[in-house]
Amino acid sequence: MAEAGQRDLAQMLERDHLPALDGVRAVAVLLVMFSHSPLGRAPGDLGVSAFFVLSGFLITWLLLRERADTGGISLRRFYVRRTLRIFPAYYVFLLVSLVADSVLGTPWTLGLAAAAFLYGMNYYNALLGHPSTSLAHCWSLAVEEQFYLLWPWLFRALAPHGRGTLAKWLSGIIVGVMTWRCVLYLGLGVHEAYAYNAFDTRFDNLAIGCLLAVGLGDERIRRIATRLARSQLLPLATLVLLWISRERISNAWHHGPGFTVDAVLLAVLLVQTIQLTHTRLWSWLDHPAVRAVGRISYPMYLWHAWGLSAGRHATLLPPEGRFALGVVLTIALASASYVLVEKPFLRLKRRYELHRPEA
């Protein structure tokens, strides 16, 4: 049975679309939004970490597939695809936010504008204590963009030496970044805003996703992955461990090794749910409504601060009603962004793809 499951996972990884991924995106963005709700405290940063792990996994998987299909990596095609996927929605969001903040009497400083337009919001937040702005959440998009700038070059240099070399480098990066963050935060007393926002302290989350993609090319790792999904109840155990790591241990743990441990558990959860969407307990991740939310998770993340803020102005509603309205408004803004801005560029992006899953 284990060998059959392993073959199933290997075959699944060859598909053009992996199950559960849109569902994971939907859960991640809704978790971020619920962290701002009056319905109870939610660890929104886990949603961001999930996006990081998923991004690292998908980008590396696509690079591995391109190299297997073509014998090399076209950096030009990679950056064209990333530009068409990310820039249009992001810069439309920035321009609308710039106008809206000016009208509302909170004009941007030159530093904020430069950080936003040059994908430097993570270090803007890190060095200034994560100030409250309409763009504060864009720090994670800056981290991802910096990852896109660095990783394809490193991948292209290391891939000819084999998956083992890639795995060793990624393992070293993960341990090195975790150690660096612990030294900064626990040893030198650097503000937690730096540990939370900076690329040099969060690259490990993305590298864990990269390592997952590299590792699944090994039969031994696939065998372990299959065992981790031998029961539909096992992801619940992973979620319990994730809850303990994130909620039941100290803040020093969270900003030290905790970010890395959480990302490892999220990677485990990802590989479990990919294999278990055919089961009753996890089939909802591939429900059409959930997948629809997952498809617009990027613009939802972009616009959620404005959507939730608008909902709070409906003072005739109770707090829960205002939050629900904010979610509806966010989905409306995100849908408009997806249809009017993203889809035309996504059609153009397909010219540069190798018929693999959208990332």
C-alpha positions as CSV (number, residue, x, y, z in Angstrom):
1,M,0.0,0.0,0.0
2,A,2.8,2.4,0.9
3,E,4.4,1.8,-2.5
4,A,1.1,2.4,-4.3
5,G,0.7,5.7,-2.3
6,Q,4.3,6.7,-3.3
7,R,3.6,6.1,-7.0
8,D,0.4,8.1,-6.6
9,L,2.3,11.0,-5.1
10,A,4.9,10.8,-7.9
11,Q,2.2,10.9,-10.5
12,M,0.4,13.7,-8.8
13,L,3.5,15.8,-8.9
14,E,3.6,15.4,-12.7
15,R,0.1,17.0,-13.1
16,D,-0.5,20.4,-14.5
17,H,-2.6,21.3,-11.4
18,L,-2.0,20.1,-7.8
19,P,-5.0,19.6,-5.6
20,A,-5.4,21.6,-2.4
21,L,-3.1,24.5,-3.4
22,D,-5.9,27.0,-4.1
23,G,-7.6,25.8,-0.9
24,V,-4.4,26.5,1.0
25,R,-4.2,30.0,-0.5
26,A,-7.8,30.6,0.5
27,V,-7.2,29.5,4.1
28,A,-4.0,31.6,4.3
29,V,-5.6,34.9,3.1
30,L,-8.7,34.4,5.3
31,L,-6.5,33.7,8.3
32,V,-4.7,37.0,7.7
33,M,-8.1,38.8,7.5
34,F,-9.5,37.1,10.6
35,S,-6.5,38.3,12.6
36,H,-8.0,41.7,12.2
37,S,-11.5,40.6,13.2
38,P,-13.4,41.1,16.5
39,L,-14.3,37.4,16.5
40,G,-11.2,36.4,18.5
41,R,-7.5,36.4,18.1
42,A,-6.1,34.6,15.0
43,P,-2.4,34.1,14.2
44,G,-2.5,36.0,10.9
45,D,1.3,35.6,10.5
46,L,0.8,31.9,10.0
47,G,-1.2,32.8,6.9
48,V,1.8,34.8,5.6
49,S,4.2,32.0,6.5
50,A,1.9,29.6,4.5
51,F,2.2,31.9,1.5
52,F,6.0,31.9,1.8
53,V,6.2,28.1,2.0
54,L,3.8,27.7,-0.9
55,S,5.7,30.2,-3.0
56,G,9.0,28.6,-2.4
57,F,7.5,25.2,-3.2
58,L,5.8,26.2,-6.4
59,I,8.6,28.4,-7.8
60,T,11.1,25.6,-7.2
61,W,8.8,22.9,-8.6
62,L,8.3,25.0,-11.7
63,L,12.1,25.6,-12.1
64,L,12.7,21.8,-11.6
65,R,10.1,21.0,-14.3
66,E,11.5,23.5,-16.7
67,R,15.0,22.1,-16.3
68,A,13.7,18.6,-16.8
69,D,11.7,19.6,-19.9
70,T,14.1,21.9,-21.6
71,G,17.5,21.1,-20.0
72,G,18.0,24.6,-18.7
73,I,16.4,27.7,-17.0
74,S,15.4,30.8,-19.0
75,L,15.8,33.7,-16.6
76,R,14.2,36.0,-19.1
77,R,11.0,33.9,-19.3
78,F,11.0,33.5,-15.6
79,Y,11.1,37.3,-14.9
80,V,8.6,38.0,-17.7
81,R,6.2,35.6,-16.1
82,R,6.7,37.0,-12.6
83,T,6.3,40.6,-13.9
84,L,3.0,39.8,-15.7
85,R,1.7,37.9,-12.7
86,I,2.6,40.4,-9.9
87,F,3.3,43.9,-11.1
88,P,0.0,45.0,-12.7
89,A,-2.3,44.3,-9.7
90,Y,0.4,45.6,-7.3
91,Y,1.0,48.9,-9.0
92,V,-2.7,49.5,-9.6
93,F,-3.2,48.9,-5.9
94,L,-0.4,51.4,-5.0
95,L,-1.7,54.1,-7.3
96,V,-5.3,53.8,-5.9
97,S,-3.9,53.8,-2.3
98,L,-1.7,56.8,-3.0
99,V,-4.8,58.8,-4.2
100,A,-7.0,57.5,-1.4
101,D,-4.5,58.3,1.4
102,S,-4.0,61.8,-0.1
103,V,-7.8,62.4,-0.1
104,L,-8.1,61.1,3.5
105,G,-5.4,63.4,4.7
106,T,-2.6,60.9,5.2
107,P,-0.3,61.6,2.3
108,W,2.7,59.3,1.9
109,T,6.2,60.4,2.8
110,L,8.9,60.2,0.2
111,G,10.4,57.2,2.1
112,L,7.1,55.3,2.2
113,A,6.5,55.9,-1.5
114,A,10.0,54.8,-2.4
115,A,9.7,51.7,-0.2
116,A,6.3,50.8,-1.8
117,F,7.2,51.3,-5.4
118,L,10.6,49.7,-5.1
119,Y,9.5,46.7,-3.1
120,G,11.2,47.7,0.1
121,M,8.3,47.7,2.5
122,N,9.8,44.9,4.5
123,Y,12.9,46.9,5.4
124,Y,10.8,50.1,5.8
125,N,8.8,48.2,8.5
126,A,11.8,46.5,9.9
127,L,13.8,49.6,10.5
128,L,10.9,51.9,11.6
129,G,9.1,49.5,14.0
130,H,6.4,48.4,11.6
131,P,4.4,51.7,11.5
132,S,0.7,51.5,10.9
133,T,0.1,52.5,7.2
134,S,-2.2,51.3,4.5
135,L,0.8,49.6,3.0
136,A,2.2,47.9,6.1
137,H,1.0,44.4,4.9
138,C,3.0,44.8,1.7
139,W,6.1,43.8,3.5
140,S,5.5,40.1,2.7
141,L,5.2,40.9,-1.0
142,A,8.6,42.7,-0.8
143,V,10.1,39.6,0.8
144,E,8.7,37.4,-2.0
145,E,9.9,39.8,-4.7
146,Q,13.4,39.7,-3.2
147,F,13.2,35.9,-3.2
148,Y,12.3,36.0,-6.9
149,L,15.3,38.2,-7.7
150,L,17.7,35.9,-5.8
151,W,16.6,32.3,-6.0
152,P,16.4,31.6,-9.8
153,W,20.1,32.7,-10.2
154,L,21.1,30.5,-7.3
155,F,19.0,27.6,-8.5
156,R,20.5,27.8,-12.0
157,A,24.0,27.8,-10.6
158,L,23.4,24.8,-8.2
159,A,21.0,22.6,-10.2
160,P,23.6,21.2,-12.6
161,H,25.3,19.6,-9.5
162,G,22.1,17.6,-8.7
163,R,19.3,17.7,-6.2
164,G,21.6,16.7,-3.4
165,T,23.6,19.9,-3.8
166,L,20.4,21.9,-3.9
167,A,19.2,20.2,-0.7
168,K,22.4,20.9,1.1
169,W,22.5,24.5,0.2
170,L,18.9,25.0,1.1
171,S,19.4,23.2,4.4
172,G,22.3,25.5,5.1
173,I,20.3,28.6,4.3
174,I,17.4,27.5,6.6
175,V,19.7,26.8,9.5
176,G,21.8,29.9,8.8
177,V,18.8,32.3,8.6
178,M,17.2,30.8,11.8
179,T,20.5,31.1,13.6
180,W,21.0,34.7,12.4
181,R,17.4,35.6,13.5
182,C,18.0,34.1,16.9
183,V,21.3,36.0,17.3
184,L,19.7,39.3,16.4
185,Y,16.5,38.9,18.4
186,L,17.6,36.8,21.4
187,G,21.2,37.8,21.6
188,L,21.5,41.4,20.4
189,G,18.0,42.5,21.4
190,V,17.0,43.7,17.9
191,H,13.4,44.9,17.7
192,E,10.9,42.1,16.8
193,A,9.8,44.2,13.8
194,Y,13.1,43.5,12.2
195,A,12.9,39.7,13.0
196,Y,9.4,39.7,11.6
197,N,9.8,41.8,8.4
198,A,13.4,41.5,7.0
199,F,14.3,39.3,4.1
200,D,17.5,38.1,5.9
201,T,15.4,36.9,8.8
202,R,12.5,35.3,6.9
203,F,14.1,33.7,3.9
204,D,14.1,30.4,5.7
205,N,10.3,30.2,5.3
206,L,10.6,30.3,1.5
207,A,13.7,28.1,1.5
208,I,11.7,25.4,3.4
209,G,9.2,25.4,0.5
210,C,12.0,25.2,-1.9
211,L,13.5,22.2,0.0
212,L,10.1,20.5,0.0
213,A,10.0,20.7,-3.8
214,V,13.6,19.4,-4.2
215,G,13.0,16.7,-1.6
216,L,9.9,15.3,-3.3
217,G,12.0,14.3,-6.2
218,D,13.6,11.6,-4.0
219,E,11.8,8.3,-3.6
220,R,12.8,8.1,0.1
221,I,11.3,11.5,0.8
222,R,8.1,10.6,-1.1
223,R,7.9,7.5,1.0
224,I,8.0,9.6,4.2
225,A,5.4,12.0,2.7
226,T,3.1,9.1,1.9
227,R,3.3,7.9,5.5
228,L,2.5,11.3,6.7
229,A,-0.7,11.1,4.8
230,R,-1.7,7.5,5.5
231,S,-4.6,8.7,7.5
232,Q,-6.9,11.7,7.0
233,L,-6.5,12.4,10.7
234,L,-2.8,13.0,10.6
235,P,-3.1,16.7,9.4
236,L,-5.0,17.3,12.6
237,A,-1.9,16.2,14.6
238,T,0.2,18.6,12.5
239,L,-2.3,21.4,13.2
240,V,-2.1,20.7,16.9
241,L,1.7,20.9,16.8
242,L,1.4,24.1,14.8
243,W,-1.0,25.6,17.4
244,I,1.4,24.6,20.3
245,S,4.4,26.2,18.5
246,R,2.6,29.4,17.6
247,E,0.3,29.9,20.6
248,R,1.6,28.0,23.6
249,I,5.3,28.9,23.8
250,S,6.9,32.2,24.5
251,N,7.3,35.2,22.2
252,A,11.1,34.6,22.3
253,W,10.5,31.2,20.8
254,H,8.1,32.7,18.2
255,H,10.6,35.3,16.9
256,G,13.6,33.0,17.3
257,P,13.4,29.4,16.1
258,G,9.6,29.4,16.0
259,F,9.2,31.0,12.6
260,T,11.3,28.1,11.2
261,V,9.5,25.4,13.1
262,D,6.1,26.8,12.0
263,A,7.2,26.8,8.4
264,V,8.4,23.2,8.6
265,L,5.0,22.2,10.0
266,L,3.2,24.1,7.3
267,A,5.3,22.3,4.7
268,V,4.3,19.0,6.3
269,L,0.6,20.1,6.3
270,L,0.9,21.1,2.6
271,V,2.2,17.7,1.5
272,Q,-0.5,16.0,3.6
273,T,-3.4,18.0,2.2
274,I,-2.1,17.6,-1.4
275,Q,-2.5,13.8,-0.9
276,L,-5.8,13.9,1.1
277,T,-8.2,16.1,-0.8
278,H,-10.0,12.9,-2.0
279,T,-11.0,12.2,1.6
280,R,-14.1,13.4,3.3
281,L,-12.3,15.4,5.9
282,W,-10.2,17.4,3.4
283,S,-12.2,17.5,0.2
284,W,-13.5,21.0,1.0
285,L,-10.0,22.3,0.0
286,D,-10.9,21.5,-3.6
287,H,-14.5,22.8,-3.4
288,P,-15.2,25.2,-6.2
289,A,-16.1,28.1,-3.8
290,V,-12.9,27.6,-1.8
291,R,-10.8,27.4,-5.0
292,A,-12.5,30.6,-6.3
293,V,-11.3,32.4,-3.1
294,G,-7.8,30.9,-3.6
295,R,-7.6,32.2,-7.1
296,I,-8.2,35.7,-6.0
297,S,-6.1,35.4,-2.8
298,Y,-3.4,37.7,-4.1
299,P,-5.7,40.7,-4.8
300,M,-7.6,39.9,-1.6
301,Y,-4.3,40.2,0.3
302,L,-3.5,43.5,-1.5
303,W,-6.9,45.0,-0.8
304,H,-8.0,43.6,2.6
305,A,-6.8,46.6,4.6
306,W,-9.0,48.9,2.6
307,G,-11.9,46.5,2.5
308,L,-11.9,45.9,6.2
309,S,-11.4,49.6,6.9
310,A,-14.5,50.4,4.8
311,G,-16.5,47.8,6.7
312,R,-15.7,49.4,10.0
313,H,-17.4,52.6,9.0
314,A,-20.8,50.8,8.9
315,T,-21.5,51.8,12.5
316,L,-25.1,50.7,12.4
317,L,-23.9,47.1,12.3
318,P,-22.4,45.2,15.3
319,P,-18.7,44.5,15.2
320,E,-19.2,41.1,13.6
321,G,-21.4,42.6,10.9
322,R,-18.9,45.3,10.2
323,F,-16.2,42.6,9.8
324,A,-18.4,40.5,7.5
325,L,-19.1,43.5,5.4
326,G,-15.4,44.2,5.2
327,V,-14.8,40.7,4.0
328,V,-17.5,41.1,1.3
329,L,-16.0,44.4,0.2
330,T,-12.5,42.9,0.1
331,I,-13.8,40.0,-2.1
332,A,-15.5,42.6,-4.4
333,L,-12.3,44.7,-4.7
334,A,-10.2,41.6,-5.3
335,S,-12.7,40.3,-7.9
336,A,-12.6,43.6,-9.8
337,S,-8.8,43.6,-9.6
338,Y,-8.6,40.0,-10.9
339,V,-11.0,40.5,-13.8
340,L,-10.0,44.0,-14.9
341,V,-6.3,44.0,-14.2
342,E,-4.9,40.5,-13.7
343,K,-6.7,38.3,-16.2
344,P,-5.6,40.2,-19.3
345,F,-1.9,39.9,-18.2
346,L,-2.4,36.3,-17.1
347,R,-3.5,35.5,-20.6
348,L,-0.3,37.1,-21.9
349,K,1.7,35.3,-19.2
350,R,0.6,31.9,-20.6
351,R,2.7,32.5,-23.7
352,Y,5.8,32.1,-21.5
353,E,4.7,29.1,-19.5
354,L,5.5,25.4,-20.0
355,H,1.9,24.3,-19.2
356,R,2.6,24.0,-15.5
357,P,0.5,25.1,-12.5
358,E,0.0,28.8,-12.0
359,A,2.3,30.4,-9.3
